[in-house]
Amino acid sequence: MLQDGLLAYMRREFSFEHFQDAKLGHAMHFHAYSLQQDEDQYRLQLLSRLSTDAVGVAKALGLQASANVALEVILNLLQNKLTPKTRLWI
């Protein structure tokens, strides 16, 4: 499914070793779902839930262990990772 591919891409492109089962209070959460077809109906099924704290977000982006990272720095790093193949065009 699309979300499986996105999660695989995120694991390849970012540091995800420190992500763990989702916990309340973490700054970043990833939920991946699959779309199941049962005869004439579709349903979403939760596949995985991962999360990390603010320090983990900085690690995922390859920044120093400081959790005090400006939003602009994070957005620039994420935008630089996007290619025409990974962008959603509407």
C-alpha positions in Angstrom: 0.0 0.0 0.0 1.0 3.6 -0.4 1.6 4.2 3.3 3.8 1.1 3.6 5.9 2.6 0.8 6.0 6.0 2.5 7.1 4.5 5.8 9.8 2.4 4.0 11.0 5.6 2.3 11.1 7.5 5.6 13.2 4.7 7.2 15.6 4.8 4.2 16.0 8.5 4.1 15.9 9.4 7.8 17.4 8.0 11.0 14.5 5.8 12.4 16.4 3.5 14.7 15.3 5.3 17.8 11.5 5.3 16.9 9.5 2.9 19.1 6.0 1.9 19.7 3.8 5.0 19.9 3.7 6.8 23.3 1.6 9.6 24.5 3.6 12.8 24.9 6.0 12.2 22.0 6.4 15.0 19.6 6.1 13.0 16.4 3.9 10.1 15.5 3.7 7.9 12.4 0.6 5.7 11.8 0.6 3.5 8.7 -2.6 1.9 7.5 -3.5 -0.6 4.7 -6.6 -0.4 2.6 -8.4 -3.8 2.7 -11.2 -4.8 0.3 -13.9 -7.1 1.7 -16.2 -8.0 -1.2 -17.9 -4.7 -2.0 -16.5 -2.7 0.9 -13.2 -1.1 1.8 -11.8 -0.6 5.3 -8.6 0.8 6.7 -6.5 -1.4 9.0 -3.8 0.0 11.3 -0.4 -1.6 10.4 2.0 0.2 12.7 2.3 3.1 15.1 5.7 4.7 15.8 6.7 7.8 17.7 9.7 9.7 19.1 10.3 12.7 21.3 11.7 16.1 20.2 15.3 14.9 20.5 14.4 12.0 18.3 13.0 14.3 15.6 16.3 16.1 15.5 18.1 12.8 15.3 15.8 11.6 12.5 16.7 14.8 10.5 20.4 14.2 11.1 20.8 17.2 13.4 22.8 17.4 16.6 21.1 15.9 19.6 19.6 19.3 20.5 15.8 19.4 20.6 15.8 23.2 20.3 15.7 23.2 16.5 14.0 26.0 14.6 10.9 25.1 12.5 12.5 26.7 9.4 15.5 24.4 9.7 13.3 21.3 9.9 11.2 22.4 7.0 14.2 23.2 4.8 15.7 19.7 5.6 12.4 18.0 4.7 11.9 20.0 1.5 15.5 19.2 0.4 14.7 15.5 0.6 11.6 15.8 -1.6 12.0 15.0 -5.3 9.5 15.3 -8.1 8.9 11.5 -7.6 8.0 11.9 -3.9 5.9 15.1 -4.2 2.1 15.0 -4.2 0.8 17.1 -7.0 -2.9 18.1 -6.9 
